[in-house]
Amino acid sequence: MNFLKGMIKEALIKKQHKRYENELFSKKMTYDKWITDQEKQLDIVRRVKVIEENKLTIDLITEDFGIEKNRNEGYTSKSAKICQIFSANDWNGRLNEKKYFLQISINMFTENPEFVLHTCQADVIIFTLYEGLLNKITIPLLWEKFQKANTILVYGDEDVKKSRDSERENPWFKPDWSPDRFLSGLYFGGLIAVRRSTLKKVYERHKADSRTKFSVGQQEKQKILPEKTAGEELYLLLRELLQEQNCFAKREETGVELPICHIRQVLYHSRESGYEQIRELCLPEEEAVEGTGETVTEYTAEKIEKNHMLSIIIPSRDHPYVLFRCLDSLLEKTRSRLPFEILLVDNGSTEENWEIISRKVQELNAEGVCKGNDFRGCRYLYEPMPFNFSKMCNLGAENAKGTLFLFLNDDIEILQPDWLDLLARKAVLPYAGAVGAKLLYPDSDIIQHAGITNLRVGPAHKLQFLSDSKLQYFGMNRGVHNMLAVTGACLMLRREVFFQAGGFCEELAVAFNDVDLCYKIYENGCYNIVRNDVVFYHHESLSRGKDGESEEKQLRLLREKDRLYERHQEIYGKDPFYHPFLTTDMLESEYSPACRYQVTLDMPWSGAFSCRKKVRSAREDRCLVVGMESAMDLYKWKYGVSPEKGKVKADPKEMGYYFQGYCFVIGGDNACYKKHLLLKNKNSGDIWKVPVDSRYRPDIRDNLADQRNVEMTGFAAKMRKEEIPGGVYQFGMLAEDLCSRQKLVNWSNWVLEIA
């Protein structure tokens, strides 16, 4: 009998493994297949016909880049002569021997820039900075962009294709125009298309200026400086071009669409990672300051000291020794001639702590306490009131004397002497909004904050919990970047920018108040900035999750997130500095292509079935891991707000809830388990079972290499509103082993309030 049972179980296991493998094959998506599917939606064939009908002209200039001659003669011609054949962009031959409007140049500045700028008659020049191939969609998309008369420069995304027949990999999806990232390095990558006539004017002026700029003594000094590389020359020209086109200004001041355009498609296939070839392509900081004027680059320290004073505003209550660590590190480590004051805002410390802090303030105001800095003293604003971070910061701002504000958490520890000057040199720029820093967990190289990204699931700290010792996603933890928001734990901005944005929203007492401020600043036309070269320790817990949070805190957090997007409906799920081909529906630390997580709402509606009896018969076991990642109203999922507050009319047929997460059994064969989402009413105890659709989760697989069949441990479901009665529900999972009678159940701390 036991032998027969064993055979039956073995057959059942084989059946489940076959089912699992088929499902995995159908849902596993490689980047190569996914990006090909995305590009099919562009309808390139139709766009090519439009180009052919316009009968535009093309000139092609190339140089030998060591590519085999027989690979593509039109692309790798060894002589720098104008060529009338263009075949690089379409391996199917669709565009062969057609004359179009673009000119191709590889490393134009290696030899004779006048030859290209003065000899060719094409409208646009394409620069390729390192070896690679144009994508077949490139020419049609560029042609469309340059039909707009004000378009001056276009760049796109890229990936790696080691040979013509190899699969595509390692995509570099770039942000839209990011002025501060550009000043930190040429992030445009391997392919840059520029309108020839405009670049020619800039080049001629640049050449004339270089002849007259230096006196005899300066010329002698110039001789000992290293000559610029071709890439540096191009970078310098592009910077002057973009400054002339008013790209380093508040967006509202331009009045029209920016002349620089990012095509959110892969235009270039490099032979190897392009970022590694241009990561050092930037100019020395002193040349950046002097070379192109104040409106583009950082102001000099002398000008900031002359025209600005900084007010450092630190909210704190009943943490005197945490606060003192922050103050001591600030005054001991800082080296700056920028005058600054400190305002401590206390919303009601105990009398004992009030006395301790008051004595500390007296010590700080003693003469000579802060040598080497222009310290203007410390003020203690004590006003008992319920905790409201926004109100405390606003109180500090109302009493501040400075033209610059720095909002600083009391658990920040200063690490470097030049931090204040580096932040200020960005904050004073006319187009700058909030300026933040990179925060690490204490005594580690683990990133806590490197800017805030606006995802569909809410504001996210990308790179959190990753190592800063490694280069993360094409340098996102290095240099200076524009981000949609920065954390209020360290946030510097000009006084007028703060008050024009209305200060911190006091309706957001605890969470998202810093994000709300940054979103408003962005909506007012400024660019928010993260300086990764300014690093602090932030003494927060290194605990990854929020599982220990109370139900009350979770519901408050959800309400404040709702309020955030009620105030900013137009940018819900949008972020100009985060590519839509990256994951937008998952709170993950990494920057991953969207194919990694296939979030979709096209699954069938799930019913809800009462199952209290079945759950009671199951064994509650923590080996069943439950991770909830999203549980929200479908209308909110799409638009960020509830239907009664949204601008889009709600469709009654589409009203319901969306659930997303992951679940796996530690030590079990996950291919053999059927899983259901559970919702338990916190008041009545009634339990409802909801069928889920499985999802491919390579991140779970990578993190659980010692577990069996965990690739398909993601789940998603949508449920109509009328399926269950209103109330507060706790989430859980029921896992039934289809090859035995085992039933497991476990509960998450996540809750959902259903109206």
Residue pairs with C-beta under 8 A, 6 or more apart in sequence:
9 739
9 740
12 672
12 738
12 739
13 669
13 672
13 739
16 671
16 672
16 738
16 739
17 671
17 709
19 671
20 671
20 709
20 712
23 694
23 712
24 696
24 711
24 712
27 598
27 694
27 695
27 696
27 712
28 696
28 711
29 595
29 598
29 696
30 167
30 595
31 159
31 168
31 169
31 171
31 593
31 595
32 167
32 168
32 169
33 595
34 593
34 594
34 595
35 159
35 168
35 171
35 266
35 581
35 593
35 595
38 581
39 135
39 137
39 265
39 266
42 137
42 141
42 265
44 136
44 137
44 140
45 94
47 140
47 141
47 143
47 144
48 94
48 95
48 140
50 140
51 98
51 100
51 139
51 140
51 143
52 98
55 99
56 99
56 100
56 101
56 143
57 99
57 100
57 101
57 121
57 122
58 84
58 86
58 98
58 99
58 100
58 101
58 102
58 103
58 122
59 82
59 83
59 84
59 103
59 120
59 121
59 122
60 74
60 77
60 82
60 83
60 84
60 85
60 86
60 103
60 104
61 80
61 81
61 82
61 83
61 103
61 104
61 105
61 106
61 108
61 116
61 120
62 75
62 76
62 77
62 80
62 83
62 104
62 105
62 106
63 78
63 80
63 106
63 107
63 110
63 111
64 76
64 78
65 76
65 106
65 107
65 131
66 131
67 75
67 76
67 131
68 76
69 76
69 78
71 164
72 87
72 88
72 133
73 85
73 87
74 83
74 85
74 86
74 87
74 88
74 96
75 87
75 88
75 104
75 133
75 134
77 83
80 111
80 115
82 119
82 120
84 99
85 96
85 97
86 95
86 96
86 98
86 99
86 100
86 102
86 104
86 139
87 93
87 95
87 96
87 97
88 104
88 133
88 134
89 95
89 134
89 135
89 136
89 138
89 139
90 96
90 136
90 139
91 136
91 164
92 136
94 136
95 139
100 139
100 143
101 122
101 123
101 124
101 143
101 146
102 122
102 123
102 124
102 125
102 126
102 139
102 142
102 143
102 193
103 116
103 120
103 122
103 124
103 125
103 126
103 196
104 125
104 126
104 128
105 116
105 125
105 126
105 127
105 128
106 127
106 128
107 127
107 128
107 129
107 230
108 116
108 125
108 127
108 230
108 234
109 230
109 231
109 233
109 234
110 230
113 203
113 233
116 125
117 125
117 196
117 199
117 200
117 203
118 200
120 196
122 196
123 146
123 195
123 196
123 197
124 142
124 146
124 193
124 194
124 195
124 196
125 193
125 194
125 196
125 199
126 134
126 142
126 191
126 192
126 193
127 191
127 192
127 193
127 194
127 234
128 190
128 191
128 268
129 186
129 189
129 190
129 191
129 192
129 231
129 234
129 274
129 277
129 278
130 190
130 270
130 271
130 274
130 277
130 278
131 270
131 271
132 158
132 161
132 190
132 191
132 268
132 269
132 270
132 271
132 274
133 161
133 164
133 268
133 269
134 191
134 267
134 268
134 269
135 265
135 266
135 267
135 268
135 269
137 265
137 266
137 267
138 156
138 191
138 267
138 268
141 156
141 263
141 265
141 267
142 154
142 193
142 263
142 267
145 151
145 154
145 261
145 263
146 154
146 193
146 195
148 257
150 256
150 257
150 259
151 195
151 259
151 261
152 194
152 195
152 198
152 241
152 245
152 259
152 260
153 192
153 193
153 194
153 195
153 238
153 241
153 242
153 259
153 260
153 261
154 192
154 193
154 194
154 260
154 261
154 262
154 263
155 174
155 188
155 189
155 191
155 192
155 193
155 260
155 261
155 262
155 263
155 267
156 174
156 189
156 191
156 262
156 263
156 264
156 265
156 266
156 267
156 268
157 171
157 172
157 173
157 174
157 189
157 263
157 264
157 265
157 266
157 267
157 268
157 579
157 581
158 171
158 172
158 189
158 190
158 191
158 266
158 267
158 268
158 269
158 270
158 274
159 168
159 169
159 170
159 171
159 172
159 266
159 269
159 270
160 168
160 169
160 170
160 269
160 270
160 271
160 272
160 273
160 274
161 167
161 168
161 169
161 269
161 270
161 271
162 271
162 272
168 266
168 269
170 273
171 266
171 581
171 593
172 189
172 273
172 274
172 275
172 474
173 264
173 579
173 581
173 582
173 591
173 593
174 187
174 188
174 189
174 262
174 579
175 181
175 187
175 262
175 481
175 482
175 576
175 577
175 578
175 579
176 262
176 576
176 577
177 247
177 258
177 260
177 261
177 262
177 576
178 187
178 481
178 482
178 527
178 577
179 247
179 248
179 296
179 431
179 482
179 527
180 426
180 432
180 480
180 481
180 482
180 527
180 529
181 187
181 479
181 480
181 481
181 482
182 188
182 239
182 242
183 239
183 282
183 288
183 296
183 297
183 298
183 480
184 282
184 479
184 480
184 481
185 278
185 279
185 280
185 281
185 282
185 475
185 479
186 231
186 234
186 235
186 238
186 278
186 281
186 282
188 238
189 268
189 274
189 275
189 278
190 268
190 270
190 274
190 277
190 278
191 267
191 268
192 234
192 238
194 238
194 241
198 241
198 245
199 237
199 241
202 237
202 240
202 241
202 244
203 237
205 240
206 236
206 237
206 240
214 221
214 222
228 236
231 278
231 281
232 281
232 283
235 281
235 282
235 283
236 283
236 291
239 291
239 292
239 296
240 292
242 248
242 260
243 292
243 293
243 295
243 296
245 259
245 260
246 253
246 254
247 254
247 258
247 259
247 260
248 295
248 296
248 429
248 431
249 295
249 430
249 431
250 430
250 431
250 524
250 525
250 526
251 258
251 525
251 526
252 524
252 525
253 525
264 579
264 580
264 581
268 274
270 277
275 474
275 475
279 475
282 288
283 291
285 298
288 297
288 298
289 297
289 298
289 299
289 300
291 297
294 303
295 429
295 430
298 425
298 426
298 429
299 425
299 428
299 429
301 336
301 337
301 338
301 421
301 425
304 338
304 421
304 424
304 425
304 428
305 337
305 338
305 339
305 374
307 403
307 428
308 338
308 339
308 402
308 403
308 404
308 424
308 428
309 338
309 339
309 340
309 341
309 376
309 401
309 402
309 403
309 404
310 338
310 339
310 340
310 341
310 402
310 403
310 404
310 405
310 406
310 420
310 424
310 492
311 340
311 341
311 343
311 396
311 397
311 400
311 401
311 402
311 404
311 405
311 406
312 330
312 340
312 341
312 342
312 343
312 406
312 408
313 343
313 345
313 393
313 396
313 397
313 400
313 405
313 406
313 407
313 408
314 323
314 326
314 327
314 342
314 343
314 344
314 345
314 396
314 408
314 409
314 410
315 345
315 346
315 347
315 389
315 392
315 393
315 396
315 407
315 409
315 410
316 322
316 323
316 344
316 345
316 346
316 349
316 357
316 410
317 346
317 347
317 348
317 349
317 387
318 349
318 350
318 353
319 410
319 411
320 349
320 353
320 356
320 357
320 360
322 410
322 411
322 539
323 344
323 357
323 360
323 410
324 360
325 413
325 539
326 408
326 409
326 410
326 411
326 412
326 413
326 414
327 342
327 360
327 364
327 378
329 413
329 414
329 415
330 342
330 408
330 414
331 364
331 369
331 370
331 373
331 375
332 414
333 414
333 415
333 416
333 417
333 419
334 373
334 414
334 417
334 419
334 420
335 372
335 373
335 417
335 418
336 373
336 374
336 417
336 418
336 420
336 421
336 424
337 373
337 374
338 374
338 420
338 421
338 424
339 374
339 375
339 376
340 373
340 374
340 375
340 376
340 402
340 420
341 375
341 376
341 377
341 378
341 379
341 400
341 401
341 402
342 364
342 377
342 378
342 379
343 378
343 379
343 381
343 396
343 399
343 400
344 357
344 361
344 378
344 379
344 380
344 381
345 381
345 383
345 392
345 393
345 395
345 396
346 354
346 357
346 380
346 381
346 382
346 383
347 383
347 384
347 385
347 386
347 387
347 388
347 391
347 392
348 382
348 383
348 384
348 385
349 357
349 382
354 382
357 380
358 380
361 378
361 379
361 380
363 369
364 370
364 377
364 378
365 377
365 378
369 375
376 401
379 399
381 395
381 396
381 399
383 395
385 391
386 509
387 509
387 510
388 506
388 509
388 510
389 488
389 504
389 509
389 510
389 513
390 503
390 504
390 505
390 506
390 507
390 508
390 509
390 513
391 504
391 506
391 509
393 407
393 488
393 503
393 504
393 513
394 503
394 504
394 506
396 407
397 405
397 495
397 498
397 499
397 503
400 495
402 495
403 494
403 495
404 424
404 427
404 428
404 492
404 493
404 494
404 495
405 492
405 493
405 494
405 495
405 498
406 420
406 423
406 490
406 491
406 492
407 488
407 490
407 491
407 492
407 514
408 489
408 490
409 488
409 489
409 490
409 538
411 489
411 538
411 539
411 540
412 439
412 489
412 490
412 536
412 537
412 538
412 539
413 442
413 536
413 537
413 538
413 539
414 536
415 535
415 536
415 537
416 534
416 535
419 437
419 534
419 536
422 531
422 533
422 534
423 435
423 437
423 492
423 531
423 534
424 492
426 432
426 435
426 480
426 529
426 531
427 435
427 492
427 493
427 494
428 494
431 525
431 526
431 527
432 493
432 494
432 497
432 526
432 527
432 529
433 493
433 497
433 518
433 521
433 522
433 524
433 526
433 527
433 528
433 529
434 485
434 486
434 491
434 492
434 493
434 497
434 517
434 518
434 521
434 528
434 529
435 486
435 491
435 492
435 493
435 528
435 529
435 530
435 531
436 449
436 451
436 483
436 486
436 487
436 490
436 491
436 492
436 528
436 529
436 530
436 531
437 490
437 530
437 531
437 532
437 534
437 535
437 536
438 447
438 449
438 450
438 468
438 477
438 530
438 531
438 532
438 534
438 535
438 536
439 447
439 448
439 449
439 450
439 487
439 489
439 490
439 535
439 536
439 537
439 538
440 446
440 447
440 448
440 468
440 535
440 536
440 537
440 538
441 447
441 448
441 537
441 538
441 540
441 542
442 537
442 538
442 539
443 537
444 542
445 467
445 468
445 469
446 465
446 466
446 467
446 468
446 542
447 463
447 464
447 465
447 466
447 467
447 468
447 472
447 477
448 461
448 464
448 538
448 540
449 461
449 464
449 486
449 487
449 489
449 538
450 461
450 462
450 463
450 464
450 476
450 477
450 481
450 530
450 532
451 461
451 462
451 481
451 483
451 485
451 486
451 530
452 459
452 460
452 461
452 483
452 484
452 485
452 486
452 487
452 515
452 518
453 459
453 460
453 461
453 462
453 483
453 484
453 575
453 577
453 578
454 460
454 484
454 485
454 519
454 571
454 572
454 573
454 574
454 575
454 578
455 573
455 575
455 578
455 583
455 584
455 585
455 586
455 587
456 572
456 573
456 584
456 585
456 637
457 585
457 586
457 587
457 629
457 630
458 561
458 587
459 485
459 512
459 515
459 564
460 587
461 487
461 589
462 476
462 578
462 589
462 590
462 591
463 472
463 473
463 476
463 477
463 589
463 590
463 591
464 589
465 544
465 589
466 472
466 477
466 589
466 590
468 477
468 535
471 477
471 478
472 590
472 591
473 590
473 591
476 591
477 532
478 532
479 532
479 533
480 529
480 530
480 531
480 532
480 533
481 529
481 530
481 532
481 577
482 527
482 528
482 529
482 530
482 577
483 528
483 529
483 530
483 577
484 518
484 519
484 522
484 528
484 571
484 575
484 576
484 577
484 578
485 514
485 515
485 518
485 519
485 522
485 528
486 514
486 518
486 528
486 529
486 530
487 514
488 504
488 513
488 514
488 517
489 514
489 538
490 536
491 514
491 517
491 518
493 521
497 521
497 524
497 526
498 517
500 524
501 517
501 520
501 521
501 524
502 520
503 517
504 513
504 514
504 516
504 517
505 513
505 516
505 517
505 563
505 567
507 563
508 516
508 560
508 563
508 564
509 560
510 556
510 557
510 560
511 556
511 557
511 560
511 561
512 560
512 561
512 563
512 564
515 564
516 564
516 567
516 568
518 528
519 564
519 567
519 568
519 571
520 567
520 568
521 528
522 528
522 571
523 568
523 570
523 571
546 554
546 749
547 748
547 749
548 749
549 557
549 749
551 682
551 728
551 749
551 751
554 749
554 750
554 751
555 728
555 751
555 753
558 753
562 636
562 641
562 642
565 572
565 640
565 641
566 640
566 641
566 645
568 640
569 639
569 640
569 641
569 646
569 647
572 639
572 640
572 641
573 584
573 640
578 584
580 594
581 593
581 594
582 591
582 592
582 593
582 594
583 591
583 592
583 593
583 594
583 596
583 597
584 594
584 599
585 597
585 599
585 630
585 660
586 597
586 599
586 629
587 629
588 597
588 699
590 699
592 699
596 698
596 699
597 695
597 697
597 699
597 714
598 695
598 696
599 660
599 716
600 716
601 634
601 637
601 658
601 718
603 693
603 716
603 717
603 718
605 656
605 718
605 719
605 720
606 690
606 691
606 692
606 717
606 718
606 719
606 723
607 690
607 691
607 719
607 723
608 679
608 688
608 689
608 690
608 719
608 723
608 724
609 688
609 689
609 690
610 686
610 687
610 688
610 689
611 676
611 678
611 687
611 688
611 689
611 734
612 685
612 686
612 687
614 689
614 734
614 743
615 678
615 687
615 689
615 734
615 745
617 743
618 734
618 743
618 744
618 745
619 742
619 743
619 744
619 745
620 744
620 745
620 746
620 747
621 744
621 745
621 746
622 746
623 665
623 666
623 667
623 668
623 744
624 663
624 664
624 665
624 666
624 733
624 735
624 744
624 745
624 746
625 662
625 663
625 664
625 665
625 666
625 746
626 661
626 663
626 731
626 732
626 733
626 746
626 747
626 748
627 661
627 662
627 663
627 748
628 659
628 660
628 661
628 731
628 748
628 750
629 660
629 661
629 662
630 637
630 658
630 659
630 660
630 661
631 657
631 658
631 659
631 660
631 731
631 750
631 752
632 657
632 658
632 752
633 642
633 643
633 656
633 657
633 658
634 654
634 655
634 656
634 657
634 658
634 718
635 641
635 642
635 643
635 646
635 650
635 654
635 655
636 642
637 658
638 648
639 646
639 647
639 648
640 646
643 650
643 655
655 720
655 721
656 718
656 719
656 720
656 721
656 723
657 718
657 719
657 721
657 752
657 754
658 716
658 717
658 718
659 677
659 690
659 692
659 715
659 716
659 717
659 718
659 719
659 731
660 695
660 714
660 715
660 716
661 714
661 715
661 731
661 748
662 695
662 697
662 700
662 713
662 714
662 715
663 675
663 713
663 715
663 733
663 735
664 670
664 700
664 704
664 707
664 710
664 713
665 673
665 735
665 744
666 707
667 707
668 708
668 737
669 708
669 709
669 739
670 707
670 708
670 709
670 710
670 712
670 713
671 708
671 709
671 712
672 737
672 738
672 739
673 735
673 736
673 737
673 738
674 735
674 736
674 738
675 692
675 715
675 733
675 734
675 735
675 736
676 689
676 690
676 691
676 692
676 733
676 734
676 736
677 689
677 690
677 691
677 692
677 715
677 717
677 731
677 732
677 733
678 687
678 688
678 689
678 690
678 731
678 732
678 733
678 734
678 745
678 747
679 687
679 688
679 690
679 724
679 729
679 730
679 731
679 732
679 752
680 686
680 687
680 688
680 729
680 730
680 731
680 732
680 747
681 687
681 724
681 725
681 727
681 728
681 729
682 727
682 728
682 729
682 730
682 751
683 727
683 728
684 727
688 723
688 724
688 729
689 734
690 717
690 719
690 723
691 717
692 715
692 716
692 717
693 715
693 716
693 717
694 712
694 713
694 714
694 715
695 712
695 714
695 715
695 716
696 711
696 712
696 714
697 710
697 711
697 712
697 713
697 714
698 711
700 710
700 711
700 713
700 714
701 710
701 711
704 710
721 754
724 754
725 754
726 754
726 755
727 753
727 754
728 751
728 752
728 753
728 754
729 751
729 752
729 753
729 754
730 747
730 748
730 749
730 750
730 751
731 747
731 748
731 750
731 751
731 752
732 745
732 746
732 747
732 748
733 745
733 746
733 748
734 743
734 744
734 745
735 743
735 744
735 745
736 742
736 743
736 744
737 743
737 744
